[in-house]
């Protein structure tokens, strides 16, 4: 699926975000709330990915 509208050629890898957006808007939630929900989902996925692959560099104080 193409996700660009100009010279850059970008493609969406996951349509799940679109489905979530459409479903939540159909439920009558405002766009601002839907964006917050999607951000929470993305943050959770990122956190789990980072937990599975810990950094090898020590943390600096």
Legacy VTK file of the C-alpha trace (Angstrom):
# vtk DataFile Version 3.0
C-alpha trace
ASCII
DATASET POLYDATA
POINTS 61 float
0.000 0.000 0.000
1.443 3.341 -1.008
1.571 5.960 1.752
3.181 8.891 -0.007
1.752 11.752 -2.010
4.824 13.206 -3.636
8.289 12.276 -4.795
9.254 10.133 -1.775
8.155 6.552 -2.270
6.923 5.190 1.070
4.862 2.121 1.802
2.839 1.172 4.848
3.903 -2.108 6.332
0.987 -2.583 8.719
-2.628 -1.681 8.077
-3.555 -2.383 11.691
-3.262 1.290 12.582
-5.727 2.219 9.843
-8.170 -0.415 11.057
-7.869 0.788 14.648
-8.398 4.388 13.556
-11.475 3.546 11.486
-12.985 1.382 14.203
-12.490 3.906 16.979
-13.835 6.760 14.862
-16.878 4.613 14.054
-17.384 4.181 17.807
-17.814 7.947 17.959
-14.523 8.799 19.649
-12.960 12.159 18.762
-9.853 12.120 16.571
-7.718 13.443 19.420
-8.711 10.500 21.649
-8.118 8.019 18.823
-4.603 9.368 18.275
-3.864 9.016 21.987
-5.056 5.404 21.912
-2.855 4.608 18.922
0.149 6.289 20.560
-0.342 4.131 23.663
-0.477 0.986 21.531
2.699 1.957 19.662
4.502 2.872 22.891
3.591 -0.504 24.399
4.873 -2.376 21.347
8.097 -0.376 21.363
8.602 -0.978 25.090
8.149 -4.748 24.686
10.594 -4.772 21.751
13.196 -2.858 23.760
12.740 -5.209 26.720
13.363 -8.237 24.492
16.553 -6.737 23.039
18.377 -4.915 25.851
21.169 -2.549 24.958
24.739 -3.827 25.386
26.115 -0.400 26.250
26.136 0.592 29.925
23.915 3.459 31.004
25.740 6.666 31.807
24.776 8.587 34.948
LINES 1 62
61 0 1 2 3 4 5 6 7 8 9 10 11 12 13 14 15 16 17 18 19 20 21 22 23 24 25 26 27 28 29 30 31 32 33 34 35 36 37 38 39 40 41 42 43 44 45 46 47 48 49 50 51 52 53 54 55 56 57 58 59 60
